[in-house]
């Protein structure tokens, strides 16, 4: 069972009002949106994240490795 705790934060009143209006307009509790944002922030801060870890593994195997004599040639290879 997860224990719930309260948390308070300071912010500008305009930011709070705008946030509450958007949350209300989407029929979502503000607290749930904050929890979702916190989970997203935590997931994005993992070092390395899943995509980075996969990319490192692939490059060590020589997969999806590109070499070029210039940035423009590299971009050309990548199709960008």
C-alpha positions as CSV (number, residue, x, y, z in Angstrom):
1,X,0.0,0.0,0.0
2,X,1.3,3.4,-1.0
3,X,1.4,6.1,1.6
4,X,0.1,9.5,0.4
5,X,1.8,12.6,1.6
6,X,1.0,16.3,1.0
7,X,3.3,18.7,-0.8
8,X,3.2,22.4,-1.1
9,X,4.9,24.6,-3.8
10,X,5.1,28.3,-4.4
11,X,4.3,29.8,-7.7
12,X,2.9,32.9,-9.3
13,X,-0.8,33.3,-8.9
14,X,-1.2,33.8,-12.7
15,X,0.5,30.5,-13.4
16,X,-1.7,28.7,-10.8
17,X,-4.9,30.3,-12.2
18,X,-4.0,29.4,-15.8
19,X,-3.0,25.8,-14.8
20,X,-6.2,25.3,-12.8
21,X,-8.3,26.7,-15.8
22,X,-6.7,24.2,-18.2
23,X,-7.1,21.3,-15.8
24,X,-10.7,22.2,-15.2
25,X,-11.3,22.6,-19.0
26,X,-9.9,19.1,-19.5
27,X,-11.9,17.7,-16.6
28,X,-8.8,16.4,-14.8
29,X,-7.8,16.9,-11.2
30,X,-4.8,19.3,-10.9
31,X,-3.1,16.9,-8.5
32,X,-3.3,14.1,-11.0
33,X,-1.7,16.3,-13.7
34,X,1.1,17.2,-11.3
35,X,1.7,13.6,-10.4
36,X,1.8,12.7,-14.1
37,X,4.3,15.5,-14.7
38,X,6.5,14.4,-11.8
39,X,6.5,10.8,-13.2
40,X,7.4,12.1,-16.6
41,X,10.2,14.2,-15.2
42,X,11.7,11.3,-13.3
43,X,11.5,9.0,-16.4
44,X,13.2,11.6,-18.6
45,X,16.0,12.1,-16.1
46,X,17.1,8.5,-16.0
47,X,20.7,8.3,-17.1
48,X,20.9,6.9,-19.6
49,X,17.3,6.7,-20.7
50,X,16.1,3.7,-22.7
51,X,16.8,5.2,-26.1
52,X,20.2,6.4,-25.2
53,X,21.1,3.0,-23.8
54,X,19.9,1.3,-27.0
55,X,21.8,3.7,-29.2
56,X,25.0,3.1,-27.2
57,X,24.6,-0.6,-27.5
58,X,24.0,-0.5,-31.2
59,X,27.0,1.8,-31.8
60,X,29.3,-0.5,-29.9
61,X,28.2,-3.3,-32.2
62,X,28.8,-1.1,-35.2
63,X,25.1,-0.9,-36.0
64,X,23.6,2.4,-37.4
65,X,27.0,4.1,-37.4
66,X,27.6,6.8,-39.9
67,X,30.8,8.4,-40.9
68,X,31.3,11.4,-43.2
69,X,33.9,14.0,-44.1
70,X,31.6,16.9,-43.3
71,X,28.4,17.7,-41.5
72,X,26.6,18.3,-44.8
73,X,27.6,14.8,-46.0
74,X,26.5,13.3,-42.8
75,X,23.1,15.1,-43.0
76,X,22.8,13.8,-46.6
77,X,23.4,10.2,-45.4
78,X,20.8,10.6,-42.7
79,X,18.3,12.2,-45.1
80,X,18.0,15.5,-43.2
